[in-house]
């Protein structure tokens, strides 16, 4: 992942893009699977960094340090456009890149959530009073705009509660790091008999993996039936955890 994309991804996740910029960027995500995959990797690293700098004083010191770098080298406070980056952003991105490098140096002995997270596409059959909302949820989910998807799914579930909707709602919650709510959905589906039973169990394991609960992840993986369609992934993750 290059430094320019660090900045684009951060702008996107922090809501710093205007409507046109966000629309164009989400169109790129929908058309470029590699770019979408890199965004997911960035989100995972961003989540870990948030945990690493959990104390507000530390976060302020980190921000102040990046500001010093930009002021010292370029003295330019103009906010960059999505596709035109100001020079001082490269100094900031370099610092972030170094930080990410240290992160991976310290944590590369364990499997990564991003390596095993491959959400399937959603294709809902339009029906009933939720036709418009289903389309909104489907589009948002498939373009990896999971925050918007969560909101749409929550409205749909007030009217129509099916295992299919619950499953994709749970995946969206997981992508948004809303672990408790996501796991509640997956546990409910795991206890049921729908076609999403094993998929929900796999995502429950991924939730533990994303939270670095390797023991919990392994225990859940061992409950997945060998008849699960993607059992090769289960075996691969179990091997990585051993």
C-alpha positions in Angstrom: 0.0 0.0 0.0 1.5 3.4 -1.0 1.5 6.5 1.1 -1.0 8.4 -1.0 -3.6 5.7 -0.3 -3.0 6.0 3.5 -4.2 9.6 3.2 -7.2 8.7 1.0 -8.3 5.9 3.3 -7.9 8.1 6.3 -9.9 10.9 4.8 -12.6 8.4 3.8 -12.9 6.8 7.2 -12.8 10.1 9.1 -15.6 11.5 6.9 -13.3 14.3 5.6 -14.4 13.9 1.9 -17.2 16.0 0.5 -20.2 14.3 -1.2 -18.6 14.2 -4.7 -15.3 13.0 -3.4 -16.9 10.2 -1.4 -19.1 9.1 -4.3 -16.1 8.9 -6.6 -14.0 7.1 -4.1 -16.8 4.5 -3.4 -17.2 4.0 -7.1 -13.4 3.2 -7.3 -13.9 0.7 -4.4 -16.7 -1.0 -6.2 -14.7 -1.4 -9.4 -11.3 -2.1 -7.9 -11.2 -5.2 -5.7 -7.5 -4.7 -4.9 -8.2 -1.1 -3.6 -11.1 -2.4 -1.6 -8.9 -5.1 0.0 -6.3 -2.5 0.8 -8.9 -0.4 2.5 -9.9 -3.3 4.7 -6.3 -3.9 5.7 -6.0 -0.2 6.5 -9.1 -0.3 8.7 -7.7 -3.3 10.6 -4.4 -1.4 11.2 -6.3 1.7 12.2 -8.4 -0.2 14.7 -5.2 -1.7 16.2 -3.6 1.8 16.4 -6.7 3.2 18.1 -6.2 0.5 20.8 -2.5 1.2 21.0 -3.1 5.0 21.6 -6.1 4.5 23.8 -5.2 7.3 26.2 -6.3 10.7 25.0 -3.0 12.4 26.2 -1.1 9.9 24.0 -3.3 10.6 21.0 -2.9 14.4 21.4 0.9 14.0 21.6 0.9 11.8 18.5 -1.2 14.4 16.6 1.0 17.2 17.8 4.1 15.4 16.6 2.6 15.0 13.1 1.7 18.7 13.0 5.3 19.6 13.9 6.5 17.5 11.1 4.2 19.2 8.6 5.0 22.7 9.9 8.7 22.2 10.0 9.1 20.8 6.5 6.4 22.4 4.4 4.4 25.0 6.5 1.3 24.5 4.4 -2.1 24.0 6.2 -4.3 23.8 3.1 -6.6 20.8 3.2 -5.8 18.5 0.3 -8.3 17.3 -2.3 -8.9 13.6 -2.6 -6.7 13.1 -5.6 -4.3 16.0 -5.2 -2.2 15.7 -2.1 -0.3 18.6 -0.5 3.5 17.9 0.0 3.4 17.9 3.8 1.0 15.0 3.7 3.8 12.8 2.5 5.7 13.6 5.7 2.7 12.6 7.8 2.2 9.5 5.7 5.8 8.6 6.1 5.4 8.8 9.9 2.3 6.6 9.7 4.1 4.1 7.4 6.9 3.8 10.0 4.3 3.3 12.7 2.6 0.6 10.7 5.9 -1.0 10.1 6.6 -1.2 13.8 3.1 -2.5 14.3 3.6 -5.4 11.9 7.1 -6.1 13.3 5.6 -6.6 16.7 2.5 -8.6 15.7 3.5 -10.6 12.6 3.6 -13.9 14.5 -0.2 -14.3 14.6 -2.7 -14.6 11.7 -4.4 -11.4 10.6 -8.1 -10.7 10.3 -7.6 -9.1 6.9 -6.0 -12.2 5.5 -9.1 -14.3 6.3 -11.8 -11.8 5.9 -13.5 -12.1 2.5 -17.1 -11.0 2.8 -19.4 -12.4 0.1 -21.5 -10.1 -2.0 -25.2 -9.5 -1.0 -28.0 -10.0 -3.5 -31.4 -9.5 -2.0 -34.7 -10.3 -3.6 -36.8 -7.1 -3.7 -40.0 -7.7 -1.8 -42.7 -6.0 0.3 -42.4 -2.7 2.1 -38.6 -3.0 2.3 -37.8 -2.8 -1.4 -36.1 0.6 -1.3 -34.2 -0.1 1.9 -33.0 -3.5 0.6 -31.5 -1.8 -2.4 -29.8 0.8 -0.2 -28.5 -1.9 2.1 -27.3 -4.1 -0.8 -25.5 -1.2 -2.5 -23.9 0.1 0.6 -22.8 -3.4 1.7 -21.3 -4.3 -1.7 -19.4 -1.1 -1.9 -18.1 -1.6 1.6 -19.9 1.4 3.1 -20.7 -0.7 6.1 -21.8 2.2 8.3 -24.6 3.1 5.9 -25.4 -0.6 5.5 -25.8 -1.0 9.3 -28.3 1.8 9.4 -30.3 0.4 6.5 -30.3 -3.2 7.9 -31.5 -1.9 11.3 -34.5 -0.2 9.6 -35.3 -3.4 7.6 -35.1 -5.6 10.7 -37.9 -3.7 12.3 -40.2 -4.9 9.5 -38.6 -8.1 8.2 -36.3 -10.3 10.3 -34.8 -13.1 8.3 -31.6 -15.1 8.7 -30.3 -13.6 5.5 -30.8 -10.0 6.7 -29.5 -10.8 10.1 -26.3 -12.4 8.7 -25.3 -9.5 6.4 -26.2 -7.1 9.3 -23.9 -9.0 11.5 -21.1 -8.9 9.0 -21.5 -5.1 8.6 -21.4 -4.7 12.3 -18.1 -6.7 12.4 -16.6 -4.6 9.7 -17.5 -1.5 11.8 -15.9 -3.1 14.9 -19.2 -3.3 16.8 -18.2 -6.6 18.2 -20.7 -7.1 20.9 -23.7 -6.5 18.6 -22.2 -8.5 15.8 -21.5 -11.5 18.0 -25.0 -11.4 19.4 -26.3 -11.8 15.8 -23.9 -14.6 15.0 -24.6 -16.5 18.2 -28.3 -16.4 17.4 -27.8 -17.7 13.9 -25.3 -20.3 15.1 -28.0 -21.7 17.4 -30.5 -21.9 14.5 -30.9 -24.2 11.5 -30.7 -21.8 8.6 -28.2 -22.0 5.8 -26.3 -19.2 7.5 -25.5 -21.3 10.6 -22.0 -22.2 9.6 -21.2 -18.9 8.0 -22.3 -17.1 11.2 -20.0 -19.4 13.2 -17.1 -18.6 10.9 -17.7 -14.9 11.3 -18.0 -15.3 15.0 -14.5 -16.8 14.9 -13.3 -13.9 12.7 -14.7 -11.5 15.3 -12.5 -13.1 18.0 -9.5 -13.0 15.6 -10.0 -9.3 14.9 -10.0 -8.7 18.6 -6.8 -10.7 19.0 -8.6 -13.3 21.1 -6.8 -16.2 19.5 -7.9 -18.8 22.0 -11.5 -17.9 21.6 -11.1 -17.9 17.8 -9.6 -21.4 17.9 -12.3 -22.8 20.1 -15.1 -21.5 17.8 -13.4 -22.8 14.7 -13.3 -26.3 16.2 -17.1 -26.3 16.3 -17.5 -25.8 12.6 -18.6 -28.8 10.7 -16.4 -30.2 7.9 -19.4 -29.9 5.7 -19.0 -26.2 5.7 -18.5 -25.0 2.1 -15.4 -23.0 3.0 -13.9 -25.5 5.4 -10.5 -25.1 3.7 -10.4 -21.6 5.3 -11.2 -23.0 8.7 -8.3 -25.5 8.4 -5.9 -22.8 7.2 -6.8 -20.5 10.1 -6.5 -23.3 12.6 -3.1 -24.2 11.2 -2.0 -20.5 11.5 -3.2 -20.4 15.1 -1.3 -23.6 16.1 
